[in-house]
Amino acid sequence: MSRAVPIRPPDEVSQPSTPKSQTAIPIKASTPAFVPSAAALAATQSPSKTASPSGFAATAPVFVPKSAFETEDQQQLEQQEQQQEQEQRQQQEQQQWDWSGVETELDNIYDNFPRSTFPRQQLQYHLYVPPPPYKTMNNVNLASFFIPSDLHKDITEKHENQLRAPPPGLRLPERLHVYRELYPLDDGTGPALGLAGLTTYAYRATSERDGSRFCLRRVEGFRLTSQEPLSAIDRWKRLKHPNIVPIAEAFSTRAFNDSSLILSYAYYPNSHTLANLHSPNPLNPSPPPLSEKQMWTYLLQIVSALMYVHNQGLAVRCLHPSRILVSSKNRIRLNCLGALDILAYDDFANVNLQQQEDLVSVGTLLLSLALGNSKAVTSNPTKAIEYFSRQYGPDLQRIVLWLLGNRSPLKTAEELWSMITKINPGIVAEVIDSSLTANDRLDNELSKEVENGRLVRLLCKFNFINERAEFDFDPRWSETGDRYIIKLFRDYVFHQVDENGKPVLDMSHVLVCLNKLDAGVDESIMLISRDEQSCLVVSYKEVKQCVESAFSDLKR
């Protein structure tokens, strides 16, 4: 609301040349006033262009714009606001951290600062993950879209090994305790576990509890006089180490028409023993000699497992080339742990002496791997050491002599590890580096395949929906509406042709379209019918809604 304010007489108006002439109009502080633009222009013009004072009536109303002048109350309010802002800045400066003498973790300091939080949005793969470069099928290898051939072959062979069915006529039990689907892993004529020439058999079996595969080691013709020896397995069950094969359980059975002891171990498909790889056998009559680097790699892993087992107050007692598995390249695992604790159960056994025997067995194992024959080492150890010294360097020879030398005072696995790191410190770093490099390679390949499951589920929905023959005469499921859009989208993704009518096999186009569909973006595409008589312009978001709606109808 504006009111008219009378202007002062002309003789009281200051000269225009004076700077105060622009604000010399008396106005009450509580009364807003407005000046018309014409009057304000006249008041601010130069003296030569200003109209004569007599041209204005003394009683003529003059309106002053409220925004042109500030009242006293407004000035006071602004001063108060400025004073409050200054006080707030001073308080914030006083609340800042005093870094002198304060030792606080960097993460905690960052957490104490006020900061804005925003809801995390779902990752849009089509925006953040660039599509692979376009390549025609003439200049691209299909293997470039998948994992390397050697890794693919290794994984495929392991899967095949787990699913291979046994040949007919073996007369194996259909069910053994909680295990079924027994498959023989060897002929059972290999070296016994070290007692009275006991024959052992190995089987792959599937657990009824969770469907996992296990390796069942059967000791033929062994009768338990009590259940007390089986309690020794309880301590072995708790062991977890990357270089040992964990044991699950042990039990006796008569399913093979005799008294047999069954030891259940974790199953590593497509594994081989050191004896099969480095000793002459019908499948490998002339194995290549073991290199010194490979010998060091085996030794480090064996000593690492020994230190862990010995620190648990146990002893391995079965370090033999036929009882050590190679589950992957240069990756070994000690097998058949705990077997002799049952077969040769002794409640008063001296564990320290058994651990000393483990160290002696390590030296014998190195000689056996070098000669490729365990019997030659036991029959003539002197000649075996001479042959070893000619094939390998003095560092390895020194370790073998220390292991097979005087047993007094008692030796430990920790001393053996310290000896290795002093003699050849570089080999430890080299083994660790190679292991980390292998892990990096697997992580890299896994990152390429991590999204495949998401796209496979999307493709499964497509195949569930499209061309349902049983719904041909159902008006609610005719290929119109949502179903028709899904069918055209499938043609858009997979059935495109070039200008010559040849199929376009562009994997990049397929991946980009499926990722956009899964994200449900608003980008529009044109879907053309097969007869090219009709076309639809829809977005990926709309197509996704059609897929979800049609799939929901199927689940009802």
Steps between C-alpha positions, in 0.01 A plus 500: 500500500650835398406855618561840350756718675498875432820641361671792665481847350742573218712729710569215740613260228876468476680576178530203261875547478531407867529124558250526786226606260432136416402408858378826647132407506372474858316171551374350821674178589179314559330614181587337170504743210527474127613746233383467141768436247448834329545695821806299601653561159444870533660503842817330375552695179774758461416871574489594133230244430300521824158666480431820688384458858199713417386228266411279797219576730588516864219268581573250216534145630841340459542117517837358601578129419536297818797315351685824434543593863555306819315584815668515839332173606636320196847632567480378858382157385788471255748603767358236734523232229860593421584489870339154533690367198824632645428331836423170322830513311684565825328202665592274208862613520503425873355152438772403252744227602809587695763283331775566751570188701204312359564158345185383329458269208429673175177311439356606835592864435322499170194346660475784754464771235144587397425390148203447277369152432327392185309181422706255301349430162514166325796469267405562137720258309426659162638835624803396703615191314614588147397255230770291337631638171311401190664220306362297217519123512755507220769661711427373849568174678212351696742409778543872575150508646573224751763397754839376374498155347739346754296621796178397327640153435613458860163602643310288248706193584436552870125526440509189282693314767236581759210387278655192339288187549664171602524218246250216541586175671704635791247385761553801721259577784219732399516671835781521754408670826385846371682465167377377163613492136836338571758529223844331520798735483780240489549126477582461868836331441717795594720520808325432827478750779811353659363217713506129408448566132139606541330559168319828449236609252386852415149593388328821406159526670217750538375593844126484563530783749594782265583342163874563535760260361737315730788259460438182697820317590417137576743286701416141416496229764537724806287421803446752776511350848346814654375842404777673693743524203237692302514777758849589372336644187326772702826695533573470129157633406587841642807548280470750215808562286547562126750213471310220670195299397240541777333192640124488559439179692598135549278197543503124458278309259421154369343622175789339306437160661793542734615718787623825349599837638375803305674837524311789340717781361430810294500426128721690255400398146763427238777479760811283470749368751868586493570135424285512186664820377866435580540121519488254210162333464294345219336834424826695523795264432762776460412800716714812456755572775389731775659845471670662796249786509213253510675308777528820707132574437395157625729524801364838614141379488580178685687683774217753534250217551732324745538812715124537519435134585781481755382816674165327551674219687459247216725318254444428130659150497427432131735716293526287188484596130184292463334688787559857382259650248569761234161671465616771257824626350771455766232503773541203734286372787591240762248217482391213727558698818384326815489156340786353701356648819218247456687210339783516753313649791715555806368709782851536648689582179782755516393780266847659504657187358227477237571858399870413468401218267308753291818704445693187402221413260539841335864423419407156369221655294741743331731215406207294369384787279852549365554131421139426406514181708423470871641148533843608372525756779424253778725229357810715447469850648871581448481463123172689501666798671791490254258506207309785664817707542578466129153609391432789738689786661686499833217682680251219446767243578573674831132485598472130413810418706362699795168314481658154473787571739536461874163509678644638822419767602136505395423696187189702426318612189558864600877440493466348154305805379760739644775300335326526161450876529866550592640276229271615220295806604405583143309176444243589767420832335493333159249238613279764660518718190402215271207413726376860504540525124286190454235649729504825303444309181205313644351822637537664162323215324232487767427871457426435133251225580333645807209654307426197284254357749292818488473489122431127498202550732369766264537271200320223689203730548496570126491132416231431757275767347551480124305259278302304757321239286255402774363856508441540126120506540495689828387859433672611820836370369488584133809658349355847518563785734777425748590164346526650155738769627717234662510298178600805295766591755648152471525549122657842558770350722577168333355497147641810335633485143728728302431672168579177317255296705771315693462441876679752722693309766597791723557392858546861611152594376346209692678586827415869479131433429466245780673727751274792408195277528607371840556859619167617350629823346274756330682480168258433214552253219304413188372144470406391148285199420638222285281599203614863545137616493491638852739651748485593866702760690546385858756552774708238675306581815172411332644178359622404847153559641355277228749222584427519873125504439506202263730300728275573798204363304691176443568456870132523594 
